[in-house]
Amino acid sequence: MGANSSTRSDPNLHQDDDVNFDHFQILRAIGKGSFGKVCIVQKRDSGVLYAMKYVSRSVCESRGALGGVIKEVELLSSLEHPFLVNLWFSFQDEEDLFMVCDLLTGGDLRYHLQNRVEFSEQSVALLVCELGSALEYLQTHRVIHRDIKPDNILLDDAGHAHLTDFNIATRLQKDSLACSMSGTKPYMAPEVFMCALEEVAGYSYPVDWWSLGVVAYEMRSNTRPFVLHSHTPLVEIKNILNSAVHYPHYWSHEFIDLLQKLLCVHPGARISTQQELHQTPLLRHWDFQQVLQKSIKPAFKPPEDHLNCDPCLELEEMIVETRPLHKKKKRLAKQRSAQRDSDPESTLIKEFIVYNRFKELKRKAMEQKESDWQRELELAMANSIVNSLAPIQEKPTSSQATPTSTANNACGRSPSSPSDGQPKESDIIEFIDRTPSPQAAQATTTSRRFCCKTNTIRE
Ligand SMILES: Nc1ncnc2c1ncn2[C@@H]1O[C@H](COP(=O)(O)OP(=O)(O)OP(=O)(O)O)[C@@H](O)[C@H]1O
């Protein structure tokens, strides 16, 4: 695993502490989205570097985006994969909502495309396998990302791909379909538009594989397979997506075959599992276990001599920003002293999860230990009861003991022997099987479901 390894340790962190803004030192600005900004931070106690994304609460509220951020944190807190940008901490203060994630220093794919990086077929194939693995994982968690595009694919220092921005992702209920028109138009699958035109009832996981196909095409040619804009009418878009794609003659047959199977208009016939990827001539010989372990070296390694992001972002933060992050502590202290009577806690958004992955990992490890102990205890109890029954077999009365009953039953008691008031081994095992562990009961009550119904179109 690379930068986003879940095994990353933070030995100095007091596991039960809630993390907040003061635990981080702000190093520099590296990104800007439609609602928030991203900067590199260092956790003061462990020295570990992270990416901190922060969004202004007031901007979110005024633009109706608060629900998306709350949902993004809820989703990310339940996910972890080598090719996702994993969430480590989330918290809030009076001004902002914070998400602290894996730091990916290789820049986003859009940045490299704009810098005219030429990705080879081999490079694109590896990216498709890595993100295919992430999509397969999301599917097992019933999550559709819905906004796969170069802007949301970040590279680590070695060039491995990581999926970010779960702002419009949704978790499907079992056997249900999504139906809102969500995504970024040039990357959206035909069935999303057809759903908006009420030609189909909904769409599912294959929409992400279509977007992956568009990204793969764009990486190879620096243009997109379909020319459509934010103002192109829906009916026209449908026709465009049904038209033949131009594949340059110098692309290999195997590569074109992969793209055709990703850019298949019919979701049912489109590649949408890792196994289907593996069956294509281009990827037949790839070892997907090695892909998952990041053992296959990407052909494109992001430059290490400079930060792979717009250098103006840092200047902008220093000069233009009216509420710079590095002055937050002072600013909030001033505000708090001016509003001495009101409790800052009371202004916090209750639905926003305060999350600490280390605490969560510790809780899960404890649960596992407890369930192991319980299993051992149950086994020991069963054994001791079985053993305590055993002497009955060793001292049989002459009328009960026959050579065959001893051979058929370890306890030396015939299964049909009349009850003497003692429980039989089979009774004990059955009782144990039917007793739910406290962990199982808790897991059931804490399972959560999400469903997004609002349309979100990104231009
Ligand atoms: N974990 C990270 N590590 C390194 N850089 C990051 C990380 N997350 C985001 N960035 C950088 O910051 C930029 C903005 O990220 P952010 O997620 O806020 O924007 P976005 O995905 O474009 O948001 P939106 O879709 O809401 O406009 C990204 O394009 C990327 O360059």
The ligand as an SDF file (V2000), in Angstrom:
LIG
                    3D

 31 33  0  0  0  0  0  0  0  0999 V2000
   -6.4540   14.1460   -0.6770 N   0  0  0  0  0  0  0  0  0  0  0  0
   -5.9000   15.0360   -1.4950 C   0  0  0  0  0  0  0  0  0  0  0  0
   -4.5660   15.0620   -1.6750 N   0  0  0  0  0  0  0  0  0  0  0  0
   -4.0260   15.9720   -2.5150 C   0  0  0  0  0  0  0  0  0  0  0  0
   -4.7320   16.8750   -3.2150 N   0  0  0  0  0  0  0  0  0  0  0  0
   -6.0570   16.8990   -3.0760 C   0  0  0  0  0  0  0  0  0  0  0  0
   -6.7140   15.9930   -2.1960 C   0  0  0  0  0  0  0  0  0  0  0  0
   -8.0250   16.2330   -2.2580 N   0  0  0  0  0  0  0  0  0  0  0  0
   -8.1880   17.2350   -3.1340 C   0  0  0  0  0  0  0  0  0  0  0  0
   -7.0140   17.6370   -3.6300 N   0  0  0  0  0  0  0  0  0  0  0  0
   -6.8040   18.6990   -4.5980 C   0  0  0  0  0  0  0  0  0  0  0  0
   -7.7310   19.7160   -4.3770 O   0  0  0  0  0  0  0  0  0  0  0  0
   -8.5710   19.9090   -5.5170 C   0  0  0  0  0  0  0  0  0  0  0  0
   -9.9440   20.2670   -5.0360 C   0  0  0  0  0  0  0  0  0  0  0  0
  -10.4680   19.1810   -4.3270 O   0  0  0  0  0  0  0  0  0  0  0  0
  -11.9680   19.1340   -3.9040 P   0  0  0  0  0  0  0  0  0  0  0  0
  -12.3210   17.7420   -3.5700 O   0  0  0  0  0  0  0  0  0  0  0  0
  -12.2930   20.1900   -2.9270 O   0  0  0  0  0  0  0  0  0  0  0  0
  -12.5480   19.6670   -5.2000 O   0  0  0  0  0  0  0  0  0  0  0  0
  -13.4810   19.0800   -6.2310 P   0  0  0  0  0  0  0  0  0  0  0  0
  -13.3830   17.6070   -6.2040 O   0  0  0  0  0  0  0  0  0  0  0  0
  -13.2020   19.7290   -7.5210 O   0  0  0  0  0  0  0  0  0  0  0  0
  -14.7650   19.5830   -5.5490 O   0  0  0  0  0  0  0  0  0  0  0  0
  -16.1060   19.8600   -6.2000 P   0  0  0  0  0  0  0  0  0  0  0  0
  -16.3770   18.6800   -7.0690 O   0  0  0  0  0  0  0  0  0  0  0  0
  -16.9670   19.9820   -4.9980 O   0  0  0  0  0  0  0  0  0  0  0  0
  -15.9230   21.1230   -6.9730 O   0  0  0  0  0  0  0  0  0  0  0  0
   -8.4970   18.5960   -6.2690 C   0  0  0  0  0  0  0  0  0  0  0  0
   -8.7730   18.7650   -7.6350 O   0  0  0  0  0  0  0  0  0  0  0  0
   -7.0630   18.1790   -6.0120 C   0  0  0  0  0  0  0  0  0  0  0  0
   -6.2100   18.8030   -6.9220 O   0  0  0  0  0  0  0  0  0  0  0  0
  1  2  1  0
  2  3  1  0
  2  7  2  0
  3  4  2  0
  4  5  1  0
  5  6  2  0
  6  7  1  0
  6 10  1  0
  7  8  1  0
  8  9  2  0
  9 10  1  0
 10 11  1  0
 11 12  1  0
 11 30  1  0
 12 13  1  0
 13 14  1  0
 13 28  1  0
 14 15  1  0
 15 16  1  0
 16 17  2  0
 16 18  1  0
 16 19  1  0
 19 20  1  0
 20 21  2  0
 20 22  1  0
 20 23  1  0
 23 24  1  0
 24 25  2  0
 24 26  1  0
 24 27  1  0
 28 29  1  0
 28 30  1  0
 30 31  1  0
M  END
$$$$
